[in-house]
Amino acid sequence: MLGLVASLTSCGVSDPIEPLATPELTIASNYIRLDGAQHPRFENRERVKLRILGKVPGGVSIFQITKTVGSNAPVIVSPTSNVQAGTVDIDYTTEVEVGRVSATSTINEPVGSITTLSFETRNAQGTRLTIAQFKYEVVAQGQGGGGIVRNLQPLTTSLNLATQTVTAGKAYYASMAAGQNGLFTTDDINYPTFSAKKYIDITVGTSDVDGVAQTGTAATRNVLISPKERATKGFDNPLGADATETTFKATTFTALTSLTSTDVHNIDHSTGATKFVAFGNSVTANTSIYSFVNGNGLKGFVRIVSITPEATGSDKRTIRLDVLVQR
């Protein structure tokens, strides 16, 4: 009798299973277990990609995939295959989304649950021949990715950055600080022992439509601007030679709370990215989220929540941001 275990690719893991019959069925993945976890970890909306390999003598009447969340009853993820005669070689790649069993059907996979994907074959007479399984743990936002992408800092909300005419305004943000402690003023940066210059990656100001620094009535726009681009656009640049480059790109996302470690990992600025984003004094959900990649190679998303002037028409404005960034 052939022994049946879930196979490994480089750094990959799967769960071993007991042999049920002569046919072989194995699972390959490149996911890894981190921090002593029993299984790879995934967030809702992430897709678990697996390759199923097997050889079934005598034909197959069923090759199906089921999903079992915790101790609940299994739910079929894929339809059964057609009957195939003779010896059947199985080489099947699938992606199963956490929180779904099909494009139109969802399934509750709460944080902390263990989900089992089962891959089953039956012969022409309907007798179960063999089964292989892959298990994963469902985790909160920023903690998944199957161990092969960077996890995320906790979502930071309500960051109040000030434009350049606000006295002692905090116009500079270091996203790796993951919170309010990452906000700095010009005086902070000019302090002799300040050591975080190269980590500042998001700055703001008032500008024209081309991102050039403007004040007073000429300040028709607000701007997210790369630290390294500040001097080019006429803004003050207390970072000097330590200013790093951040690029920004518009997205169609409408909320940061639903984005995953994989979403952030997949940010691509090879085309379409800019060193600044100029925007008006009002924002809408579907035009307010931008991806960014900073000078240290970290990726993230920034949401423009609101722009609040001190008075109507004032160039003294508070720009409120939410930020989701890799660790």
LODODO-736239 format. One record per residue: residue in three letters; x, y, z of N, C-alpha, C, O in turn. Coordinates in steps of 0.02 Angstrom, whole numbers, padded with zeros to 5 digits, always signed. Example, Ala and Ser with C-alpha at 12.3 -4.5 7.8 and 13.67 -1.06 7.14 Angstrom:
! LODODO-736239
ALA+00660-00284+00390+00615-00225+00390+00660-00165+00390+00712-00166+00423
SER+00642-00112+00354+00684-00053+00357+00645+00002+00394+00670+00057+00402
END
This chain:
! LODODO-736239
MET+00043-00059+00000+00000+00000+00000+00044+00062+00000+00094+00065+00036
LEU+00026+00110-00041+00067+00171-00045+00049+00216+00013-00009+00228+00028
GLY+00101+00240+00046+00089+00288+00100+00066+00354+00072+00089+00374+00018
LEU+00022+00390+00106-00005+00453+00082+00010+00507+00132-00013+00504+00189
VAL+00048+00557+00111+00060+00615+00153+00053+00677+00110+00061+00673+00049
ALA+00038+00734+00141+00035+00797+00104+00107+00820+00092+00146+00824+00139
SER+00123+00835+00030+00193+00848+00012+00213+00919+00028+00170+00962+00041
LEU+00278+00932+00026+00306+00998+00040+00344+01023-00020+00379+00984-00053
THR+00337+01087-00036+00384+01120-00080+00434+01155-00035+00432+01146+00026
SER+00480+01194-00063+00531+01226-00021+00496+01271+00029+00456+01314+00011
CYS+00512+01261+00092+00484+01297+00148+00410+01284+00158+00379+01315+00201
GLY+00380+01238+00120+00308+01228+00123+00288+01182+00179+00329+01144+00205
VAL+00224+01186+00198+00198+01140+00248+00130+01116+00227+00094+01154+00193
SER+00111+01057+00244+00043+01032+00240+00036+00981+00296+00085+00963+00329
ASP-00025+00959+00307-00037+00914+00362-00035+00842+00338-00066+00827+00288
PRO+00001+00796+00372+00002+00726+00352-00066+00694+00363-00103+00713+00409
ILE-00083+00644+00321-00145+00608+00329-00132+00534+00324-00079+00513+00301
GLU-00179+00495+00345-00173+00423+00342-00193+00397+00274-00239+00423+00244
PRO-00159+00345+00249-00179+00316+00184-00246+00281+00190-00259+00245+00238
LEU-00289+00293+00139-00354+00260+00139-00358+00206+00085-00399+00160+00091
ALA-00317+00212+00033-00320+00162-00021-00256+00167-00061-00212+00208-00047
THR-00252+00125-00112-00191+00122-00153-00175+00188-00189-00117+00206-00190
PRO-00224+00223-00218-00207+00284-00255-00170+00335-00212-00180+00339-00151
GLU-00129+00374-00246-00093+00427-00212-00129+00494-00223-00158+00505-00276
LEU-00128+00537-00173-00154+00605-00180-00113+00648-00132-00112+00635-00072
THR-00080+00699-00159-00038+00741-00116-00053+00815-00130-00079+00833-00183
ILE-00036+00856-00081-00047+00928-00086+00020+00963-00082+00061+00947-00039
ALA+00031+01010-00126+00093+01050-00125+00076+01123-00114+00028+01149-00143
SER+00115+01157-00073+00107+01229-00063+00174+01258-00042+00220+01222-00024
ASN+00178+01324-00045+00239+01357-00021+00226+01397+00043+00266+01440+00061
TYR+00171+01382+00077+00154+01418+00139+00195+01390+00197+00214+01332+00198
ILE+00208+01433+00246+00247+01413+00304+00211+01434+00368+00170+01479+00369
ARG+00229+01399+00422+00201+01414+00488+00250+01459+00525+00309+01443+00530
LEU+00226+01514+00551+00268+01562+00585+00253+01563+00660+00198+01547+00681
ASP+00304+01581+00699+00296+01592+00771+00265+01532+00807+00225+01540+00853
GLY+00283+01472+00786+00258+01412+00820+00186+01395+00805+00157+01353+00840
ALA+00157+01426+00755+00087+01411+00738+00079+01339+00714+00125+01311+00684
GLN+00021+01310+00729+00008+01241+00708-00005+01236+00633+00010+01186+00602
HIS-00034+01289+00605-00052+01290+00534-00034+01358+00504-00026+01407+00541
PRO-00027+01362+00438-00019+01428+00406-00079+01472+00422-00134+01447+00434
ARG-00069+01537+00420-00121+01585+00440-00144+01626+00380-00103+01649+00339
PHE-00210+01637+00376-00238+01676+00323-00293+01722+00350-00325+01706+00400
GLU-00302+01778+00316-00355+01826+00334-00415+01816+00287-00408+01788+00233
ASN-00473+01838+00310-00531+01837+00266-00516+01878+00204-00486+01932+00207
ARG-00537+01851+00147-00527+01878+00080-00461+01856+00049-00452+01865-00011
GLU-00415+01828+00086-00354+01802+00054-00371+01736+00019-00418+01701+00038
ARG-00330+01720-00031-00342+01660-00071-00287+01609-00056-00227+01625-00060
VAL-00307+01548-00040-00261+01494-00025-00250+01455-00090-00295+01424-00117
LYS-00189+01458-00115-00173+01425-00178-00137+01360-00166-00085+01359-00132
LEU-00164+01305-00192-00136+01239-00181-00133+01200-00247-00172+01212-00293
ARG-00086+01154-00250-00080+01109-00307-00092+01038-00283-00058+01015-00237
ILE-00139+01003-00313-00156+00935-00294-00131+00888-00348-00147+00895-00407
LEU-00091+00839-00327-00061+00791-00373-00084+00721-00354-00090+00705-00295
GLY-00097+00679-00404-00117+00610-00388-00119+00566-00449-00118+00589-00506
LYS-00123+00502-00436-00131+00451-00488-00182+00401-00463-00173+00370-00411
VAL-00236+00394-00500-00291+00351-00479-00302+00296-00531-00329+00309-00584
PRO-00280+00234-00517-00292+00178-00563-00367+00161-00565-00401+00164-00514
GLY-00391+00144-00624-00459+00119-00630-00512+00170-00641-00571+00154-00644
GLY-00493+00232-00648-00543+00284-00663-00568+00321-00602-00561+00298-00545
VAL-00599+00379-00614-00623+00424-00562-00695+00443-00578-00711+00461-00634
SER-00738+00440-00527-00806+00465-00536-00814+00533-00502-00858+00572-00522
ILE-00774+00546-00451-00779+00609-00415-00709+00633-00397-00668+00595-00372
PHE-00697+00696-00410-00640+00730-00381-00667+00796-00354-00680+00841-00394
GLN-00676+00802-00289-00708+00860-00262-00670+00890-00204-00630+00856-00171
ILE-00683+00954-00191-00651+00991-00137-00705+01014-00089-00756+01042-00110
THR-00695+01002-00025-00741+01028+00026-00704+01072+00075-00643+01066+00085
LYS-00742+01116+00107-00715+01160+00158-00753+01147+00223-00814+01148+00225
THR-00715+01135+00277-00745+01124+00343-00718+01175+00391-00657+01177+00404
VAL-00761+01217+00419-00740+01268+00467-00752+01242+00537-00809+01231+00558
GLY-00697+01232+00574-00703+01204+00641-00736+01137+00640-00715+01092+00603
SER-00788+01128+00682-00824+01064+00685-00888+01065+00645-00930+01020+00652
ASN-00897+01116+00603-00958+01120+00562-00957+01068+00507-00906+01037+00493
ALA-01014+01058+00476-01020+01010+00421-00981+01036+00360-00978+01096+00348
PRO-00951+00990+00322-00914+01011+00263-00960+01039+00209-01018+01019+00202
VAL-00933+01087+00171-00969+01118+00116-00929+01109+00053-00868+01120+00052
ILE-00961+01087-00001-00926+01076-00064-00903+01143-00093-00943+01189-00101
VAL-00839+01147-00109-00811+01208-00138-00812+01204-00214-00829+01253-00247
SER-00795+01146-00242-00793+01139-00315-00841+01085-00336-00854+01039-00299
PRO-00869+01091-00396-00915+01038-00420-00876+00974-00433-00816+00974-00443
THR-00913+00919-00433-00881+00854-00447-00862+00850-00520-00893+00881-00563
SER-00810+00811-00533-00786+00803-00601-00826+00749-00638-00863+00710-00607
ASN-00817+00747-00703-00850+00695-00743-00813+00629-00733-00755+00627-00713
VAL-00849+00574-00748-00818+00508-00743-00762+00502-00795-00771+00520-00853
GLN-00705+00476-00773-00649+00465-00818-00626+00392-00810-00615+00369-00754
ALA-00619+00356-00866-00598+00286-00864-00523+00280-00866-00487+00327-00884
GLY-00498+00221-00847-00427+00208-00850-00390+00241-00792-00420+00266-00745
THR-00323+00240-00797-00283+00271-00746-00284+00347-00756-00268+00371-00810
VAL-00302+00384-00703-00310+00456-00708-00253+00490-00670-00243+00477-00611
ASP-00217+00534-00705-00167+00576-00672-00200+00642-00653-00229+00676-00695
ILE-00194+00660-00589-00222+00723-00564-00166+00772-00554-00118+00759-00518
ASP-00171+00830-00586-00126+00886-00575-00169+00948-00578-00181+00976-00632
TYR-00192+00970-00520-00245+01020-00517-00224+01076-00470-00206+01064-00412
THR-00226+01138-00495-00210+01196-00454-00274+01234-00440-00314+01247-00485
THR-00284+01252-00378-00345+01288-00359-00329+01344-00311-00278+01343-00276
GLU-00372+01394-00310-00368+01449-00261-00435+01452-00225-00487+01460-00257
VAL-00433+01445-00160-00494+01446-00120-00492+01507-00075-00447+01516-00035
GLU-00542+01550-00083-00544+01613-00045-00570+01602+00026-00621+01569+00035
VAL-00536+01630+00075-00559+01627+00144-00624+01669+00149-00626+01727+00128
GLY-00676+01638+00177-00740+01672+00183-00788+01657+00126-00844+01683+00125
ARG-00766+01615+00078-00810+01598+00022-00804+01524+00005-00754+01492+00019
VAL-00858+01497-00026-00856+01431-00055-00866+01434-00130-00856+01384-00165
SER-00886+01493-00155-00893+01504-00227-00895+01579-00239-00893+01618-00192
ALA-00898+01598-00303-00899+01669-00319-00962+01704-00292-00962+01764-00281
THR-01014+01665-00281-01078+01695-00259-01100+01672-00190-01152+01694-00166
SER-01061+01629-00158-01081+01600-00094-01027+01611-00041-00970+01593-00051
THR-01047+01641+00016-01000+01653+00070-01007+01600+00124-01057+01564+00127
ILE-00957+01597+00168-00958+01553+00225-00924+01589+00283-00873+01621+00273
ASN-00951+01583+00342-00922+01617+00400-00860+01581+00424-00863+01523+00445
GLU-00803+01615+00421-00741+01588+00447-00713+01637+00499-00671+01679+00483
PRO-00738+01633+00561-00719+01683+00611-00645+01678+00629-00614+01626+00624
VAL-00618+01735+00651-00549+01737+00674-00539+01686+00730-00579+01682+00777
GLY-00486+01648+00725-00472+01596+00775-00493+01527+00754-00473+01478+00785
SER-00534+01521+00702-00557+01455+00681-00504+01420+00639-00462+01452+00608
ILE-00508+01354+00638-00465+01312+00596-00509+01285+00539-00559+01252+00552
THR-00488+01298+00478-00525+01274+00420-00487+01218+00386-00426+01222+00379
THR-00523+01166+00366-00493+01109+00332-00518+01106+00260-00579+01104+00248
LEU-00472+01107+00213-00489+01094+00143-00474+01021+00128-00418+00997+00138
SER-00524+00984+00105-00517+00913+00091-00524+00901+00017-00568+00929-00016
PHE-00480+00858-00009-00479+00841-00080-00491+00766-00086-00450+00726-00062
GLU-00545+00747-00118-00568+00677-00116-00576+00649-00186-00601+00684-00231
THR-00556+00587-00195-00570+00551-00258-00613+00489-00243-00607+00459-00190
ARG-00654+00471-00291-00694+00409-00288-00686+00372-00355-00675+00403-00407
ASN-00692+00307-00352-00684+00268-00413-00750+00267-00453-00799+00298-00433
ALA-00749+00230-00509-00808+00229-00553-00869+00201-00518-00926+00216-00539
GLN-00859+00161-00466-00916+00133-00429-00938+00178-00371-00986+00162-00336
GLY-00904+00235-00362-00922+00282-00309-00889+00270-00243-00902+00305-00194
THR-00844+00219-00239-00809+00205-00177-00754+00257-00166-00716+00273-00212
ARG-00751+00284-00105-00699+00333-00090-00631+00299-00093-00620+00248-00061
LEU-00586+00328-00132-00520+00299-00140-00470+00331-00092-00432+00296-00059
THR-00469+00395-00090-00419+00428-00049-00438+00500-00036-00480+00528-00071
ILE-00409+00529+00015-00424+00598+00033-00361+00630+00061-00323+00598+00097
ALA-00349+00693+00044-00294+00731+00072-00321+00797+00099-00372+00822+00074
GLN-00287+00824+00149-00314+00884+00181-00260+00938+00190-00200+00923+00197
PHE-00283+01000+00189-00240+01057+00205-00278+01100+00255-00336+01117+00243
LYS-00246+01117+00310-00279+01156+00362-00245+01224+00369-00185+01231+00361
TYR-00287+01275+00385-00260+01342+00399-00299+01375+00455-00356+01357+00469
GLU-00266+01423+00487-00298+01461+00541-00320+01529+00514-00283+01561+00477
VAL-00380+01550+00532-00406+01615+00511-00385+01667+00564-00397+01659+00623
VAL-00353+01721+00540-00326+01771+00586-00351+01840+00567-00383+01850+00515
ALA-00337+01889+00611-00360+01957+00601-00320+01993+00547-00269+01968+00523
GLN-00344+02050+00527-00311+02090+00475-00237+02100+00490-00218+02117+00546
GLY-00197+02088+00439-00125+02102+00444-00084+02046+00472-00023+02052+00477
GLN-00115+01989+00492-00078+01934+00523-00074+01871+00480-00048+01820+00502
GLY-00101+01875+00419-00105+01815+00377-00052+01811+00323+00007+01821+00336
GLY-00075+01797+00262-00029+01792+00206+00004+01725+00199+00048+01717+00155
GLY-00014+01676+00240+00015+01610+00234+00089+01606+00251+00122+01557+00236
GLY+00115+01658+00283+00185+01658+00303+00233+01677+00248+00294+01675+00259
ILE+00208+01697+00189+00253+01712+00133+00251+01785+00112+00285+01804+00064
VAL+00212+01827+00147+00212+01898+00134+00221+01934+00201+00208+01906+00254
ARG+00243+01997+00199+00250+02036+00260+00182+02046+00293+00133+02059+00259
ASN+00181+02041+00358+00121+02060+00395+00118+02136+00403+00165+02171+00383
LEU+00063+02160+00433+00050+02231+00435+00052+02259+00506+00039+02224+00554
GLN+00070+02323+00510+00059+02360+00571-00017+02366+00582-00055+02364+00534
PRO-00039+02374+00645-00110+02388+00655-00132+02450+00617-00094+02497+00610
LEU-00194+02450+00592-00220+02508+00557-00218+02569+00602-00244+02567+00658
THR-00187+02622+00578-00183+02685+00616-00234+02733+00588-00235+02747+00528
THR-00277+02760+00631-00330+02806+00610-00322+02874+00642-00287+02882+00692
SER-00354+02923+00611-00359+02991+00638-00291+03024+00650-00278+03052+00703
LEU-00247+03019+00600-00184+03055+00602-00196+03126+00576-00217+03135+00519
ASN-00184+03176+00617-00197+03245+00598-00131+03278+00578-00090+03295+00621
LEU-00122+03288+00513-00063+03323+00488-00082+03394+00470-00138+03406+00448
ALA-00036+03441+00478-00050+03512+00468-00013+03539+00407+00044+03518+00394
THR-00044+03583+00371-00012+03615+00314+00040+03666+00336+00044+03682+00396
GLN+00079+03692+00288+00141+03727+00305+00133+03793+00341+00180+03817+00373
THR+00074+03825+00338+00066+03890+00372+00039+03883+00443+00032+03933+00477
VAL+00025+03822+00465+00002+03810+00533+00062+03813+00580+00110+03775+00572
THR+00060+03858+00628+00116+03865+00675+00126+03800+00715+00078+03773+00743
ALA+00188+03776+00715+00206+03714+00751+00163+03655+00728+00149+03610+00767
GLY+00143+03656+00665+00102+03602+00638+00143+03539+00623+00202+03543+00604
LYS+00113+03482+00633+00146+03418+00619+00131+03398+00547+00078+03371+00532
ALA+00179+03412+00503+00170+03400+00431+00206+03338+00407+00203+03322+00348
TYR+00239+03302+00452+00282+03246+00433+00262+03183+00470+00249+03185+00530
TYR+00260+03127+00433+00239+03064+00464+00286+03008+00445+00305+03000+00387
ALA+00306+02968+00495+00345+02907+00485+00299+02848+00496+00283+02832+00553
SER+00276+02816+00441+00224+02765+00447+00248+02704+00487+00206+02670+00517
MET+00313+02689+00487+00337+02631+00523+00327+02638+00598+00330+02588+00634
ALA+00315+02699+00622+00302+02709+00693+00233+02683+00713+00219+02671+00771
ALA+00189+02674+00662+00123+02644+00672+00083+02677+00727+00060+02643+00773
GLY+00074+02742+00723+00032+02776+00772+00048+02849+00776+00086+02876+00736
GLN+00017+02882+00825+00024+02954+00832+00097+02975+00846+00116+03032+00833
ASN+00137+02929+00873+00207+02946+00888+00248+02957+00825+00305+02980+00828
GLY+00220+02941+00767+00256+02951+00705+00247+03020+00675+00274+03034+00621
LEU+00210+03065+00708+00198+03132+00683+00251+03181+00710+00268+03179+00769
PHE+00277+03223+00665+00331+03269+00685+00321+03338+00655+00292+03347+00602
THR+00347+03388+00692+00349+03457+00668+00418+03472+00639+00464+03432+00646
THR+00425+03530+00608+00490+03552+00583+00539+03559+00640+00597+03540+00634
ASP+00517+03586+00697+00561+03593+00755+00585+03525+00780+00642+03518+00800
ASP+00541+03475+00780+00561+03408+00800+00619+03384+00756+00670+03359+00781
ILE+00611+03393+00691+00661+03368+00644+00727+03405+00651+00780+03376+00642
ASN+00723+03470+00666+00784+03510+00673+00820+03500+00739+00875+03526+00749
TYR+00789+03463+00785+00821+03451+00850+00885+03410+00839+00884+03361+00802
PRO+00939+03429+00871+01004+03398+00855+01006+03323+00861+01043+03290+00824
THR+00968+03294+00907+00972+03222+00917+00917+03183+00880+00910+03123+00890
PHE+00878+03218+00837+00825+03184+00801+00856+03134+00752+00899+03151+00712
SER+00833+03071+00757+00866+03018+00719+00820+02980+00671+00839+02928+00645
ALA+00760+03006+00660+00711+02969+00620+00699+03000+00551+00650+02984+00518
LYS+00744+03043+00528+00733+03078+00464+00720+03029+00406+00674+03040+00367
LYS+00760+02977+00402+00755+02932+00345+00692+02888+00346+00677+02853+00298
TYR+00656+02890+00403+00595+02850+00409+00532+02890+00392+00479+02860+00385
ILE+00538+02955+00386+00480+02996+00368+00463+02984+00295+00505+02992+00251
ASP+00400+02964+00282+00382+02945+00214+00320+02979+00186+00308+02977+00126
ILE+00281+03012+00229+00221+03047+00206+00223+03118+00234+00229+03127+00295
THR+00217+03168+00191+00213+03237+00213+00156+03271+00177+00132+03246+00126
VAL+00133+03329+00203+00076+03364+00173+00092+03438+00165+00142+03463+00191
GLY+00047+03472+00130+00052+03544+00122-00006+03569+00080-00051+03531+00062
THR-00006+03635+00064-00053+03664+00018-00017+03682-00046+00042+03700-00045
SER-00053+03676-00103-00020+03683-00168-00069+03707-00221-00128+03720-00207
ASP-00044+03711-00283-00088+03719-00341-00101+03650-00371-00083+03599-00341
VAL-00132+03647-00429-00150+03583-00459-00089+03542-00479-00093+03481-00489
ASP-00032+03575-00487+00030+03540-00506+00072+03520-00446+00128+03496-00455
GLY+00046+03529-00386+00083+03509-00326+00135+03558-00304+00174+03543-00259
VAL+00138+03617-00335+00187+03669-00316+00161+03705-00254+00103+03723-00250
ALA+00205+03715-00206+00186+03746-00142+00153+03815-00153+00180+03857-00189
GLN+00096+03824-00121+00060+03888-00125+00029+03902-00057+00013+03856-00019
THR+00020+03966-00042-00015+03987+00018-00067+04039-00001-00071+04060-00058
GLY-00108+04059+00048-00159+04109+00035-00210+04085-00016-00225+04026-00019
THR-00236+04131-00056-00288+04113-00105-00262+04070-00162-00301+04038-00197
ALA-00196+04068-00171-00167+04026-00223-00165+03952-00204-00154+03909-00246
ALA-00178+03938-00140-00176+03869-00116-00242+03835-00131-00284+03825-00087
THR-00252+03818-00194-00315+03789-00216-00319+03714-00205-00372+03683-00212
ARG-00263+03683-00187-00261+03611-00177-00221+03595-00113-00186+03637-00085
ASN-00229+03533-00092-00188+03505-00039-00146+03451-00070-00160+03429-00126
VAL-00094+03429-00036-00049+03382-00068-00021+03332-00018+00000+03350+00037
LEU-00020+03267-00039+00023+03217-00008+00086+03217-00050+00083+03210-00111
ILE+00144+03225-00018+00204+03233-00058+00263+03194-00028+00272+03192+00033
SER+00301+03164-00072+00362+03128-00051+00410+03176-00017+00419+03232-00040
PRO+00442+03155+00037+00491+03200+00070+00543+03225+00021+00562+03284+00024
LYS+00567+03183-00023+00620+03203-00069+00595+03252-00122+00635+03287-00153
GLU+00530+03254-00133+00501+03298-00184+00485+03368-00157+00470+03413-00195
ARG+00489+03376-00092+00468+03440-00061+00508+03499-00090+00479+03548-00111
ALA+00573+03494-00090+00614+03550-00114+00600+03565-00187+00598+03623-00207
THR+00590+03513-00228+00576+03522-00299+00512+03561-00310+00507+03601-00357
LYS+00463+03551-00267+00398+03585-00273+00394+03649-00232+00340+03678-00227
GLY+00449+03671-00203+00450+03735-00168+00430+03733-00096+00419+03786-00065
PHE+00425+03674-00066+00410+03668+00005+00475+03670+00045+00529+03656+00019
ASP+00469+03689+00109+00527+03683+00152+00546+03610+00160+00503+03566+00156
ASN+00610+03597+00171+00633+03528+00176+00684+03521+00231+00745+03518+00218
PRO+00661+03518+00294+00708+03512+00350+00744+03444+00350+00793+03436+00387
LEU+00721+03397+00311+00754+03331+00308+00820+03333+00270+00863+03291+00280
GLY+00827+03383+00226+00889+03390+00188+00906+03327+00148+00863+03297+00116
ALA+00969+03308+00151+00994+03250+00113+00965+03185+00138+00971+03134+00105
ASP+00934+03185+00198+00905+03124+00226+00834+03111+00200+00803+03061+00217
ALA+00807+03158+00160+00739+03149+00134+00737+03089+00087+00779+03083+00042
THR+00690+03044+00098+00683+02984+00056+00625+02993+00007+00584+03039+00014
GLU+00621+02949-00041+00569+02955-00093+00512+02906-00080+00523+02846-00070
THR+00452+02933-00081+00391+02893-00077+00351+02905-00141+00347+02961-00165
THR+00322+02852-00168+00278+02860-00225+00207+02841-00206+00195+02800-00161
PHE+00159+02872-00241+00088+02862-00227+00052+02841-00291+00074+02856-00346
LYS-00004+02806-00282-00043+02784-00340-00117+02778-00319-00132+02749-00267
ALA-00161+02804-00361-00233+02800-00346-00257+02728-00349-00231+02688-00387
THR-00306+02711-00308-00336+02645-00307-00412+02652-00311-00439+02707-00309
THR-00446+02596-00318-00519+02595-00319-00547+02567-00253-00608+02558-00247
PHE-00504+02554-00204-00528+02530-00140-00568+02584-00104-00556+02644-00113
THR-00617+02563-00064-00659+02612-00029-00653+02607+00047-00682+02648+00082
ALA-00615+02559+00073-00605+02553+00145-00540+02518+00159-00521+02471+00124
LEU-00505+02540+00211-00443+02507+00231-00456+02446+00274-00414+02401+00278
THR-00512+02444+00308-00526+02390+00356-00533+02322+00323-00526+02271+00356
SER-00546+02320+00258-00556+02256+00224-00494+02233+00186-00495+02180+00155
LEU-00440+02271+00188-00380+02253+00150-00337+02205+00190-00334+02207+00252
THR-00302+02161+00154-00264+02107+00185-00189+02117+00176-00167+02161+00139
SER-00150+02075+00210-00078+02074+00200-00060+02062+00127-00013+02091+00101
THR-00099+02019+00094-00086+02004+00024-00102+02064-00020-00066+02077-00068
ASP-00156+02100-00005-00172+02161-00043-00114+02210-00041-00096+02239-00092
VAL-00085+02219+00019-00029+02266+00025+00032+02239-00012+00066+02276-00046
HIS+00045+02175-00004+00102+02144-00038+00097+02153-00114+00148+02161-00148
ASN+00037+02151-00141+00027+02154-00213+00029+02225-00242+00021+02233-00303
ILE+00041+02276-00201+00048+02344-00227+00104+02345-00279+00159+02320-00267
ASP+00090+02375-00337+00138+02378-00392+00144+02450-00416+00096+02478-00444
HIS+00202+02480-00406+00213+02549-00428+00261+02552-00487+00293+02604-00499
SER+00266+02497-00525+00311+02498-00583+00286+02545-00637+00326+02569-00678
THR+00221+02558-00639+00192+02608-00684+00138+02647-00648+00107+02621-00601
GLY+00126+02708-00669+00069+02747-00644+00078+02781-00577+00031+02813-00553
ALA+00136+02774-00546+00146+02805-00480+00174+02875-00487+00207+02891-00536
THR+00160+02919-00438+00184+02987-00438+00216+03004-00370+00207+02967-00322
LYS+00252+03060-00369+00286+03080-00307+00244+03127-00265+00264+03147-00210
PHE+00185+03145-00290+00139+03185-00251+00068+03172-00275+00058+03147-00331
VAL+00019+03188-00232-00051+03183-00250-00084+03249-00229-00085+03265-00169
ALA-00110+03287-00277-00145+03349-00262-00220+03337-00261-00246+03303-00305
PHE-00254+03364-00211-00326+03351-00204-00360+03412-00173-00328+03454-00142
GLY-00426+03417-00183-00465+03473-00159-00482+03468-00085-00452+03429-00048
ASN-00532+03507-00065-00550+03510+00006-00607+03463+00024-00632+03466+00081
SER-00628+03420-00022-00678+03370-00006-00656+03304-00036-00623+03303-00088
VAL-00674+03249-00005-00654+03183-00028-00715+03138-00029-00762+03148+00010
THR-00713+03087-00071-00765+03036-00073-00732+02968-00062-00672+02961-00073
ALA-00771+02919-00041-00743+02854-00022-00703+02822-00078-00651+02792-00066
ASN-00729+02828-00140-00697+02791-00195-00639+02829-00227-00610+02804-00276
THR-00621+02887-00201-00563+02924-00229-00514+02945-00174-00472+02987-00186
SER-00520+02916-00115-00481+02941-00059-00424+02896-00037-00386+02915+00007
ILE-00418+02836-00067-00366+02789-00045-00312+02782-00098-00326+02769-00157
TYR-00250+02791-00075-00192+02785-00119-00144+02733-00091-00135+02728-00030
SER-00114+02695-00135-00059+02652-00114+00004+02693-00111+00010+02744-00145
PHE+00052+02671-00070+00117+02705-00070+00172+02654-00059+00162+02601-00029
VAL+00231+02671-00084+00291+02632-00073+00345+02680-00051+00360+02728-00086
ASN+00375+02669+00008+00422+02717+00034+00495+02700+00017+00508+02648-00014
GLY+00539+02743+00036+00610+02735+00019+00643+02675+00051+00697+02655+00030
ASN+00612+02647+00102+00638+02586+00134+00607+02523+00106+00619+02468+00131
GLY+00566+02531+00053+00536+02473+00020+00472+02448+00051+00443+02399+00027
LEU+00448+02481+00103+00385+02460+00134+00326+02486+00094+00328+02542+00067
LYS+00273+02445+00091+00213+02462+00053+00155+02475+00101+00153+02448+00157
GLY+00108+02515+00078+00050+02528+00120-00004+02565+00082+00002+02579+00022
PHE-00058+02580+00118-00113+02620+00092-00125+02679+00138-00121+02673+00199
VAL-00141+02736+00109-00158+02795+00148-00227+02819+00125-00239+02825+00065
ARG-00270+02833+00172-00337+02858+00157-00341+02930+00179-00326+02946+00236
ILE-00363+02974+00134-00377+03043+00152-00447+03046+00180-00496+03035+00144
VAL-00452+03060+00245-00517+03057+00279-00553+03124+00273-00612+03126+00256
SER-00518+03179+00286-00550+03244+00284-00498+03299+00280-00440+03289+00296
ILE-00519+03358+00257-00478+03418+00256-00517+03472+00292-00573+03489+00271
THR-00490+03500+00345-00526+03548+00386-00485+03613+00391-00433+03614+00424
PRO-00508+03668+00359-00474+03733+00366-00491+03766+00432-00545+03754+00460
GLU-00446+03810+00457-00461+03846+00519-00520+03892+00509-00560+03903+00556
ALA-00527+03919+00449-00585+03961+00431-00597+03952+00357-00555+03926+00321
THR-00655+03973+00334-00672+03965+00263-00619+03998+00220-00604+04057+00228
GLY-00591+03960+00173-00541+03987+00127-00470+03991+00156-00424+04011+00121
SER-00461+03971+00219-00395+03976+00250-00347+03924+00221-00368+03869+00204
ASP-00282+03943+00217-00231+03895+00196-00204+03856+00256-00162+03812+00248
LYS-00228+03873+00316-00210+03835+00376-00259+03777+00382-00317+03786+00402
ARG-00237+03717+00364-00283+03660+00359-00256+03600+00396-00196+03588+00399
THR-00302+03560+00423-00286+03496+00453-00308+03441+00405-00366+03437+00385
ILE-00260+03399+00386-00275+03343+00341-00274+03279+00382-00222+03259+00408
ARG-00331+03248+00388-00336+03187+00428-00327+03126+00383-00358+03120+00331
LEU-00282+03081+00406-00265+03022+00367-00274+02958+00409-00267+02960+00470
ASP-00289+02903+00375-00283+02836+00403-00228+02800+00363-00223+02810+00303
VAL-00188+02759+00397-00132+02726+00363-00128+02653+00382-00134+02635+00440
LEU-00119+02610+00331-00109+02539+00339-00043+02522+00304-00037+02532+00244
VAL+00006+02495+00340+00073+02486+00312+00104+02422+00338+00086+02397+00391
GLN+00150+02396+00299+00185+02335+00319+00230+02347+00379+00252+02403+00393
ARG+00243+02292+00416+00291+02295+00471+00362+02298+00443+00410+02301+00481
END
